[in-house]
Amino acid sequence: MNSSRVAHQYVPLTGAGSANEALIADRVIDFLYSTAREQPSVLQRTAASRLATKALAAWEFDLPLRRPIRTIAATAERMGIDLGEVHGDLRQWRTLRDLFERQIRYWQLRPMAEQVGTIVSPADGKALAFGHAEDFMLPVKSKWVAIPELVGSRALVDELASVCGVIVRLTPEAYHYVHAPVSGVVRSHDLIDGALHSCNPTALVSFAQPYVMNLRRVTVINTDVYQGSQVGIVVLVNVAAMMIGRIEDAYCATRFSAPEAIRAGSFVRRGQPMALFRPGSSTSIALWSRSRARLQPALANSAARTDVQSRFSHWLLSPWVESAVRVRSTLASVY
């Protein structure tokens, strides 16, 4: 399958119609990943190595700019980045890393439902929902989303029982802070080592279980506590990707002030900044028990649309369509 010949569309924020995604370096990714494999080739492993990621990121994002304000403004316009959202002084920026690691006024521009018992999107991005019905997306769960391997614990999956989840794929132009999907006490916060494969749709459908190959941070949050979201155990899996060699803790109880490391026993509040991805593309996955929270119907309906051309649907031979989401928007609610 040459998936790069298939247009990749998603459901926009309006929920109506469809939109084409302009995939960066699509031909290069297709060259590296177009042949489906159980295991990556030598070329793929080299491209997904930390050394390659460090070199590419330094070249792309860290070189000083001769005319930083002009170059950053032109890059933002080309990629569709709204500089009007930025929190802070753009005149202090000197490299493209400053643009891609930008902070935004999320408290004004990313509203969040007041209802306590909600799970909110951890990031801006394209969202894929799965597992919200017993017979929905079973091929995906068996072929693509290997939950025990993803979180590194069969016991945790057994505890969740019927797992429901949303995969939020951050594209390079996205705001790259990850926010807490729920309020609760962190039970564990583990780093699982791995490679740094691309999160381009072509790369993702090239492997049997793509996310378990990559470096990822798995945070287990108990929400059944005082001032918690009361939706049971919620797992946040932040997956690093090509040109993103680190996922840095950056929990801030108030806006972006005093970022802290996250440890077992830490309390995190729904909607607050929690981590920072390095530039590039990456993924944040929220998992919970289907018996505790109901997926937003719009996400479930969009995932099953047959009028949207998706590389995921093309690979699976059944509908699986992404929806654009904003950080702090509602993914699921208590029954």
C-alpha positions as CSV (number, residue, x, y, z in Angstrom):
1,M,0.0,0.0,0.0
2,N,1.4,3.4,-1.0
3,S,-0.7,5.4,1.5
4,S,0.9,8.7,0.5
5,R,-1.2,8.5,-2.7
6,V,-4.3,8.6,-0.5
7,A,-5.4,12.0,0.6
8,H,-5.6,12.3,4.4
9,Q,-8.7,14.1,5.6
10,Y,-10.2,14.8,9.0
11,V,-13.3,16.3,10.5
12,P,-12.6,20.0,11.3
13,L,-13.5,21.8,14.6
14,T,-16.9,22.8,13.2
15,G,-17.8,19.1,12.9
16,A,-19.2,19.6,9.4
17,G,-17.7,18.5,6.1
18,S,-14.0,17.5,5.9
19,A,-10.6,19.1,5.6
20,N,-7.4,18.0,3.9
21,E,-4.3,17.7,6.1
22,A,-1.1,19.1,4.5
23,L,1.4,16.5,5.8
24,I,5.0,17.8,6.1
25,A,7.7,15.8,4.4
26,D,5.1,13.3,3.2
27,R,7.2,12.0,0.3
28,V,10.2,11.4,2.6
29,I,8.0,9.6,5.2
30,D,6.5,7.5,2.4
31,F,10.0,6.5,1.2
32,L,10.9,5.4,4.7
33,Y,7.7,3.8,5.8
34,S,5.5,2.9,2.8
35,T,6.2,-0.9,3.0
36,A,4.3,-2.6,5.8
37,R,6.6,-4.4,8.2
38,E,6.4,-6.1,11.5
39,Q,9.9,-4.8,12.4
40,P,11.5,-1.6,11.1
41,S,14.3,-1.7,8.6
42,V,17.9,-0.5,9.2
43,L,17.0,2.7,7.4
44,Q,13.9,3.2,9.5
45,R,15.8,2.5,12.8
46,T,18.5,5.0,11.8
47,A,16.0,7.7,11.0
48,A,14.2,7.0,14.3
49,S,17.3,7.0,16.4
50,R,18.0,9.6,19.1
51,L,21.2,10.7,17.3
52,A,19.2,11.4,14.1
53,T,16.5,13.2,16.0
54,K,19.0,15.4,17.9
55,A,20.8,16.3,14.7
56,L,17.6,17.1,12.7
57,A,16.1,19.1,15.5
58,A,19.2,21.2,16.0
59,W,19.3,21.9,12.3
60,E,15.6,22.7,12.0
61,F,14.9,24.5,15.2
62,D,18.1,25.8,16.9
63,L,20.0,27.7,14.3
64,P,20.0,31.4,15.1
65,L,18.0,33.4,12.7
66,R,19.4,36.5,11.0
67,R,16.0,38.2,11.0
68,P,14.1,36.3,13.7
69,I,10.9,38.3,13.8
70,R,10.4,38.3,10.1
71,T,11.4,34.6,9.6
72,I,9.2,33.4,12.5
73,A,6.3,35.4,11.3
74,A,6.7,34.0,7.8
75,T,7.0,30.4,9.1
76,A,3.9,30.9,11.3
77,E,1.9,32.1,8.3
78,R,3.0,29.3,6.1
79,M,2.1,26.7,8.7
80,G,-1.1,28.3,9.9
81,I,0.1,29.2,13.4
82,D,-1.9,32.0,15.0
83,L,0.6,34.2,16.7
84,G,-2.3,36.2,18.2
85,E,-2.7,33.3,20.7
86,V,0.8,33.7,22.1
87,H,1.5,34.4,25.8
88,G,4.7,36.4,26.2
89,D,6.9,38.7,24.1
90,L,7.5,37.5,20.6
91,R,10.3,40.1,20.2
92,Q,12.4,37.9,22.5
93,W,12.3,34.9,20.2
94,R,15.5,34.1,18.3
95,T,15.0,30.6,16.9
96,L,12.2,28.5,15.4
97,R,12.3,26.4,18.7
98,D,10.8,29.5,20.4
99,L,7.9,29.3,17.9
100,F,7.2,25.6,18.3
101,E,7.6,25.6,22.1
102,R,5.4,28.7,22.4
103,Q,3.0,29.2,25.3
104,I,-0.6,30.4,24.6
105,R,-3.3,32.1,26.6
106,Y,-5.2,28.8,27.1
107,W,-7.2,30.3,30.0
108,Q,-8.8,32.6,27.5
109,L,-8.6,30.7,24.2
110,R,-9.2,27.1,25.2
111,P,-12.4,27.1,27.3
112,M,-13.1,24.1,29.5
113,A,-16.4,22.7,30.7
114,E,-17.2,23.6,34.3
115,Q,-18.5,20.1,35.0
116,V,-16.1,18.3,37.3
117,G,-16.7,14.8,36.0
118,T,-15.2,15.2,32.5
119,I,-12.1,14.0,30.7
120,V,-10.7,16.7,28.6
121,S,-8.3,16.6,25.6
122,P,-4.7,16.7,26.7
123,A,-3.6,18.6,23.5
124,D,-4.5,20.4,20.4
125,G,-4.5,17.9,17.5
126,K,-6.3,15.3,15.5
127,A,-8.2,12.8,17.6
128,L,-9.0,9.1,17.0
129,A,-11.5,7.4,19.3
130,F,-11.7,3.7,20.0
131,G,-13.3,1.2,22.3
132,H,-16.4,3.1,23.2
133,A,-18.6,0.1,22.2
134,E,-18.1,-3.6,22.6
135,D,-18.0,-4.3,18.9
136,F,-16.5,-1.0,17.7
137,M,-13.0,-0.8,16.4
138,L,-12.1,-4.4,17.5
139,P,-9.7,-4.8,14.5
140,V,-8.0,-1.5,15.6
141,K,-7.6,-2.7,19.1
142,S,-6.1,-6.1,18.0
143,K,-4.0,-4.8,15.2
144,W,-3.0,-1.3,16.1
145,V,-3.6,-0.3,19.7
146,A,-1.9,-2.9,22.0
147,I,-2.9,-1.4,25.3
148,P,-0.9,-3.7,27.7
149,E,2.3,-3.1,25.7
150,L,1.5,0.6,25.4
151,V,1.2,1.2,29.1
152,G,3.7,-1.5,30.1
153,S,1.3,-3.3,32.5
154,R,-1.3,-6.1,32.0
155,A,-2.5,-5.6,35.6
156,L,-3.3,-1.9,34.8
157,V,-5.4,-2.9,31.8
158,D,-7.2,-5.5,33.8
159,E,-8.0,-2.8,36.4
160,L,-9.5,-0.6,33.7
161,A,-11.4,-3.6,32.4
162,S,-13.2,-2.3,29.3
163,V,-10.8,0.3,27.9
164,C,-12.0,3.4,26.0
165,G,-9.5,5.9,24.6
166,V,-8.7,8.8,22.4
167,I,-5.5,9.2,20.5
168,V,-4.6,12.9,19.9
169,R,-1.9,13.3,17.2
170,L,-0.1,16.6,17.5
171,T,1.0,17.9,14.1
172,P,4.2,20.1,13.9
173,E,2.3,23.4,13.9
174,A,0.3,22.5,17.0
175,Y,0.7,24.0,20.5
176,H,3.1,21.5,22.1
177,Y,2.1,21.7,25.8
178,V,0.1,18.7,27.1
179,H,-2.5,19.4,29.8
180,A,-3.9,17.2,32.5
181,P,-7.0,15.4,31.2
182,V,-8.5,15.0,34.7
183,S,-8.0,16.1,38.3
184,G,-6.5,13.5,40.6
185,V,-3.5,12.0,42.4
186,V,-0.7,10.6,40.3
187,R,-0.2,7.0,41.1
188,S,2.8,6.4,38.8
189,H,4.7,8.3,36.3
190,D,7.0,6.0,34.3
191,L,9.3,6.5,31.3
192,I,9.3,3.6,28.8
193,D,12.3,3.6,26.5
194,G,12.0,3.3,22.7
195,A,12.7,4.7,19.3
196,L,11.4,8.0,17.8
197,H,9.4,6.9,14.7
198,S,7.3,9.5,12.8
199,C,3.7,10.0,13.7
200,N,2.7,10.7,10.1
201,P,-0.3,8.5,9.2
202,T,1.8,6.6,6.6
203,A,4.3,5.7,9.3
204,L,1.7,4.8,11.8
205,V,0.0,2.2,9.6
206,S,3.3,0.6,8.5
207,F,3.8,-1.3,11.7
208,A,1.5,-3.8,13.5
209,Q,1.7,-1.9,16.8
210,P,3.3,1.5,16.1
211,Y,3.1,3.3,19.5
212,V,4.8,0.5,21.5
213,M,8.0,1.1,19.5
214,N,8.4,4.7,20.6
215,L,9.7,6.4,23.8
216,R,6.7,7.3,26.0
217,R,5.8,8.6,29.4
218,V,2.9,6.7,31.1
219,T,1.1,8.6,33.9
220,V,-1.6,6.8,35.9
221,I,-4.0,9.2,37.7
222,N,-6.5,8.2,40.4
223,T,-9.4,10.5,40.1
224,D,-11.5,9.0,42.9
225,V,-10.0,11.3,45.5
226,Y,-10.9,14.6,47.2
227,Q,-11.3,17.3,44.5
228,G,-10.7,14.6,41.8
229,S,-12.7,14.2,38.6
230,Q,-14.5,11.0,39.9
231,V,-14.1,9.0,36.7
232,G,-11.9,6.2,38.1
233,I,-8.3,5.5,36.9
234,V,-7.2,7.6,33.8
235,V,-4.0,6.8,32.0
236,L,-2.2,9.5,30.0
237,V,0.5,8.2,27.5
238,N,2.7,10.8,25.9
239,V,4.5,9.3,22.9
240,A,7.6,10.9,21.6
241,A,8.3,10.9,17.8
242,M,10.8,12.0,15.2
243,M,12.6,15.2,16.2
244,I,11.1,15.0,19.7
245,G,13.7,13.4,21.9
246,R,12.3,14.4,25.2
247,I,9.0,14.8,27.0
248,E,9.6,17.3,29.8
249,D,7.5,17.6,33.0
250,A,6.1,21.1,33.2
251,Y,3.1,20.9,35.6
252,C,1.9,24.4,36.4
253,A,-0.9,25.0,39.0
254,T,-1.4,28.5,37.7
255,R,-1.0,29.3,34.0
256,F,2.7,28.8,33.2
257,S,4.2,29.8,36.5
258,A,6.6,27.7,38.5
259,P,6.7,24.5,36.4
260,E,7.2,21.4,38.6
261,A,8.3,17.8,38.0
262,I,5.5,15.2,38.4
263,R,6.0,12.4,40.9
264,A,3.8,9.7,42.5
265,G,1.6,11.4,45.0
266,S,1.4,14.7,43.0
267,F,-2.0,16.2,42.6
268,V,-2.8,17.5,39.1
269,R,-5.7,19.6,38.2
270,R,-7.8,19.1,35.1
271,G,-6.8,21.4,32.2
272,Q,-3.5,22.6,33.6
273,P,-0.2,22.4,31.7
274,M,1.5,19.1,32.5
275,A,4.3,18.4,30.0
276,L,6.1,19.9,27.0
277,F,6.9,18.0,23.8
278,R,9.9,19.1,21.8
279,P,9.1,20.3,18.2
280,G,7.9,18.0,15.5
281,S,5.0,15.6,15.6
282,S,4.0,13.6,18.6
283,T,1.0,11.9,20.3
284,S,-0.9,12.0,23.5
285,I,-3.3,9.2,24.4
286,A,-5.9,9.3,27.2
287,L,-7.3,5.9,28.4
288,W,-10.1,5.2,30.9
289,S,-12.7,2.6,31.8
290,R,-15.8,2.7,29.5
291,S,-17.9,1.9,32.6
292,R,-16.9,5.2,34.2
293,A,-17.1,7.8,31.5
294,R,-19.0,8.1,28.2
295,L,-17.2,9.2,25.0
296,Q,-18.5,12.4,23.5
297,P,-21.0,11.2,20.8
298,A,-19.6,13.6,18.2
299,L,-16.2,11.9,18.4
300,A,-17.7,8.5,18.0
301,N,-19.9,9.6,15.1
302,S,-17.0,11.3,13.3
303,A,-14.8,8.2,13.7
304,A,-17.3,6.2,11.7
305,R,-17.9,8.6,8.8
306,T,-17.6,7.0,5.4
307,D,-17.6,10.3,3.5
308,V,-14.1,11.3,4.7
309,Q,-10.9,10.0,3.0
310,S,-8.6,8.8,5.8
311,R,-5.4,6.8,5.5
312,F,-6.4,5.0,8.6
313,S,-9.7,3.9,7.0
314,H,-7.8,3.0,3.8
315,W,-5.5,0.7,5.8
316,L,-8.2,-0.8,8.0
317,L,-10.7,-1.2,5.2
318,S,-13.4,0.2,7.5
319,P,-14.0,3.8,8.7
320,W,-11.7,5.3,11.2
321,V,-11.6,9.1,10.9
322,E,-9.8,11.8,13.0
323,S,-11.5,14.8,14.4
324,A,-9.8,18.1,15.1
325,V,-9.8,18.9,18.9
326,R,-8.6,21.6,21.1
327,V,-6.8,21.2,24.4
328,R,-9.2,21.2,27.3
329,S,-12.2,20.4,25.1
330,T,-14.4,17.5,26.5
331,L,-13.6,14.0,25.4
332,A,-15.8,12.1,27.8
333,S,-18.2,12.7,30.7
334,V,-19.5,10.6,33.7
335,Y,-22.7,8.8,33.1
